Amino acid sequence: MFIAVYEFEIKQGTEAEFRKAWLEVTKVIYQQCGSFGSRLHTSDDPSILVGYAQWPSREQWEKDHELTDAVYLVARQKMKDCLVQSKTVYKLEVSDDYLQAYSATATCA
C-alpha cells in the first residue's frame, strides 16, 4: 500500500469551502482512479490542513489520471482558489500495519 501526505495552506476564511471542495475531489478520485480514499485533518495552525490518501500502489498513484468529470473540475478549481500553496510532504510505502477500524473496549489506566 502507498500513502501520499499533503499539506494545504489555505487562505483565511476559506476552510469550509476548501473542505467541501476537497471532499468532492476525493470522491471522484476514489470512484474513477482506484484510490482507497483519503482523510483531511486540521492542525494547530488554522491555515494548515493535512491530508493523506491511500492507494494500492505507488504505480496506481503515479498514473496519469485524466479526469474530465464536471464535478471534479469545478471542485478542483474551488480548492485551488482557496489555496495559498500545497505540497506533497511525504510519499510513503506501508512497512507494517496495525491500524484498526475500531477501538478496543479496554481502557488504559
C-alpha positions as CSV (number, residue, x, y, z in Angstrom):
1,M,0.0,0.0,0.0
2,F,1.1,3.5,-0.8
3,I,0.4,6.7,1.1
4,A,0.7,10.3,-0.1
5,V,0.7,13.0,2.6
6,Y,-0.3,16.5,1.5
7,E,0.0,19.9,3.2
8,F,-2.5,22.6,2.2
9,E,-2.1,26.2,3.3
10,I,-5.4,27.9,2.8
11,K,-6.5,31.5,2.7
12,Q,-8.1,32.9,5.8
13,G,-11.8,32.3,5.9
14,T,-11.9,29.5,3.3
15,E,-11.8,26.4,5.4
16,A,-15.4,25.4,4.9
17,E,-15.3,26.0,1.2
18,F,-12.0,24.1,0.8
19,R,-13.2,21.1,2.9
20,K,-16.4,20.8,0.8
21,A,-14.4,21.0,-2.5
22,W,-11.7,18.6,-1.1
23,L,-14.5,16.0,-0.4
24,E,-15.9,16.3,-3.9
25,V,-12.4,15.9,-5.5
26,T,-11.6,13.0,-3.2
27,K,-14.9,11.2,-4.1
28,V,-14.2,11.4,-7.8
29,I,-10.6,10.2,-7.4
30,Y,-11.8,7.3,-5.3
31,Q,-14.5,6.4,-7.8
32,Q,-12.5,6.8,-11.0
33,C,-8.8,6.4,-10.2
34,G,-8.6,3.3,-7.9
35,S,-7.6,5.0,-4.7
36,F,-8.7,3.7,-1.3
37,G,-9.8,7.2,-0.3
38,S,-8.3,10.0,1.8
39,R,-8.6,11.8,5.1
40,L,-8.2,15.5,5.8
41,H,-7.0,16.8,9.1
42,T,-7.0,20.2,10.8
43,S,-3.7,21.3,12.5
44,D,-2.8,23.6,15.4
45,D,-2.4,26.3,12.7
46,P,-5.9,27.1,11.3
47,S,-4.4,27.9,7.9
48,I,-2.8,24.5,7.5
49,L,-4.8,21.3,6.7
50,V,-3.1,18.0,6.2
51,G,-4.4,15.2,4.0
52,Y,-3.4,11.7,3.2
53,A,-4.5,9.4,0.5
54,Q,-4.2,5.7,0.4
55,W,-3.5,3.8,-2.8
56,P,-3.0,0.2,-3.7
57,S,0.5,1.0,-5.1
58,R,2.8,3.9,-6.0
59,E,2.3,3.0,-9.6
60,Q,-1.5,3.5,-9.3
61,W,-1.0,6.9,-7.7
62,E,1.5,8.0,-10.3
63,K,-0.7,7.1,-13.3
64,D,-1.8,10.0,-15.5
65,H,-5.4,10.2,-14.3
66,E,-7.1,12.5,-16.9
67,L,-10.3,13.4,-15.1
68,T,-12.9,15.2,-17.2
69,D,-15.8,14.8,-14.7
70,A,-17.5,18.2,-14.4
71,V,-18.0,17.9,-10.6
72,Y,-14.3,17.1,-10.2
73,L,-13.2,20.0,-12.4
74,V,-15.4,22.6,-10.6
75,A,-14.4,21.3,-7.2
76,R,-10.7,21.2,-8.1
77,Q,-10.8,24.8,-9.2
78,K,-12.6,25.8,-5.9
79,M,-9.8,24.0,-4.0
80,K,-7.2,25.9,-5.9
81,D,-9.0,29.2,-5.3
82,C,-8.7,28.6,-1.5
83,L,-5.0,27.8,-1.5
84,V,-2.0,29.8,-0.7
85,Q,0.1,26.7,-1.6
86,S,0.0,23.0,-1.4
87,K,2.7,20.3,-1.5
88,T,3.2,16.6,-1.2
89,V,5.1,16.3,2.0
90,Y,5.7,12.5,2.1
91,K,5.4,9.6,-0.3
92,L,5.3,6.5,1.9
93,E,5.2,2.7,1.4
94,V,3.5,0.9,4.3
95,S,6.0,-1.4,6.0
96,D,4.0,-2.5,9.0
97,D,0.3,-2.1,9.7
98,Y,-1.8,-2.5,12.8
99,L,-4.3,0.3,12.1
100,Q,-7.7,-0.9,13.3
101,A,-11.2,0.2,12.2
102,Y,-12.5,0.2,15.8
103,S,-11.1,0.9,19.2
104,A,-10.5,-1.9,21.7
105,T,-13.0,-1.9,24.6
106,A,-10.4,-1.9,27.3
107,T,-9.3,1.4,28.8
108,C,-5.8,2.4,29.8
109,A,-5.2,3.3,33.4
